[in-house]
Amino acid sequence: MRVVKDAMVLINLAKTTIIAASCNYFKEVFISKKVFEEAVSAGKAKNMPDAYIIEDLVKNEKIKVEAVKNEKYLKMINEFNIYGGEAESLALYNEKKLDLLISDDDNLRKKKEIFNAKIIGSLAVILKLRQSNNINKNKFMDIIKKMREIGWFSNSVLDKVLLEGEKYD
């Protein structure tokens, strides 16, 4: 499966220590140059450990950084109030005819039908890894705990993911 990830997904998966497992699961992972800037360059400037983890995966070619070629399409995406790494991720998804766009951005996710994009988020990735036995129950529980600490998702959403993930024993 060929996917593109945006910065928040990379950061969340790095913070929960499963980014490498997710790269192995999806086989071919792309990010845009803007996402690299947001997740790695900006993160390193703040000395964020996740930025170095992501950078190592790029160096080891587990994540491929690609430039968006179709500037006209990117500008059209911007007209829908989608900018930065999310816009470039959507453009790469379209240009490379990828299987999934992985983003936690609500604005982008709400507009997926407009762009005919198949979008999942960090939590769906975590569930896929759990379902495929790439992470065990204890690791899964630790990840949900860490996601609560990160604070990006509501407790009710995380509770639903927790219940779903417990089915795969």
N, C-alpha and C positions, 0 to 999 in steps of 0.2 A: 504494500500500500504506500502511495506517495502522498505526502502531506506538507502543508506549510503551517508554521506556528508563528504567533505574534509574541511580543515581548513579555506580556504579563503571564502567558502560559509558560514560557521558558523559565521565567523567574519563579513562578509557583512550583513547577516541577523540579527545579534545581533546589529550592528551599526544602522540599520534601524528600530530597535525595533519590528521586526516581527518574530524573531526566534521561540518564543513560539507558535505563530499561525501556523508556518510552521510545527512544531513538531506535533501539534494537527491535522493538515490537513493530514499529511502522516502516522499518527498512530504509526508506528514503525520506529524509527530512530537509526541508528548505526553509530559509528565512531570508527576508529582504535586507538590503543594506541599511535601511532605516531601522529595522528591528535590531540589527546588530548594534547600531549606534545607541538605541534606547536601552537594550539589555546588557551589552558588554561595555561599550565605551563610557556611557554615563554611569554605569554601575561601578566600573573600575575607578572612575574619578571620585566616587564616594566610598571606595574600598569595600564594596559589597562582595562577600564570598561567592554568591551565586554567579556573579559576572565572570569570575575566573573559571568556574565549573563549565559555564556555557562556552567560554573562549576555548577551553581544552577540547570540548567536543567538536568545535569548528576546526581546530588545528588537526585533530585526529580524523577529520572528514566524516564524522557521524552526522554533522549538520553542515549543509551547503549554503553559503551566502550567495545570493543572486541579485543582480540589478534588474529593476523593472525596465523593460524595453519600450512598452507602449505608453508613452507620456500622455497621449490623447485620452486613452482609457483611464489613466490615473486622474487626470483632470475631471473627467466625467464622474468618477467615484467621489471626488472632492465636492462636487455639486450636490451630493446627497449627505453632506456634513460628515463625511468619513475622511479622516486625515492621518498623516504620520504613518507609523508602522502598520496600523490596521488597514489603511488604504493600500499600501504597498503589498501587504499580505494578500488582500483580495485580488489585486492586479496579478500577482504571481500565480495565484490559484487559477485564474482565468488563462493567463499566458501559457502556463505549463500543463494545463488540463489535468490538475492534480485531483486526487480522490477526496481529500478533506482539507478544510481550512479549520485550524484549531485556534479558537479565540474565546476569551472571556468578556469581550467588549459588548455590552448590552446594545449599544447603538448599531453596531455592525450586525449582531445576531438578529435584531428586529427587522433588518432590511435584507435578510438572506434571500427571500423570494424574489425581490427586485433583480438580484444578480444571479439567481438560479445557483446559489452556492450551498453546498452541504457543509454545515458548520457544527462542530462539537466544541466542548470546553474542557478545561483542566479536569473537572470532576468526572467527565465521561472517559477521559484517558485513564484516570485512576481506576475506574470500574472495569475498563477493558483489561488493564494489567492484572487486576484481582481475578476477573473471570477466567483469564487465560493462565492462571497460576504463576504469573511472573512476579507477583508479590504474595506473601502468605498473610494469614489473618492478623498476626501480630504487627507486621509491617503496615498493613492496611489501617489498623487502629491507630498506629503512630502517625500515619499520614493525615488521617482525619483530625487528630488532635492538633497537628501542626497547622492544618488549614484553618482551624478555629483560631489559633494564635495569630495567623496572618491577618484574619479578619475581613477578607475580601467577600466571603460568602456568608449568608445568614445561617444561623444555627438550625433553622427549620430545613433549609436545603441540605445542609451537611447531615442532619439526622436522617433524611430520606436516602442519601447516598450510603450512609452507614448501614441502614436496614437492607438496602439492595446488596451491598458488598458482603454482608453476613450470609447470604444465600449460597455462596460459592465455597462451602467447606467440604 
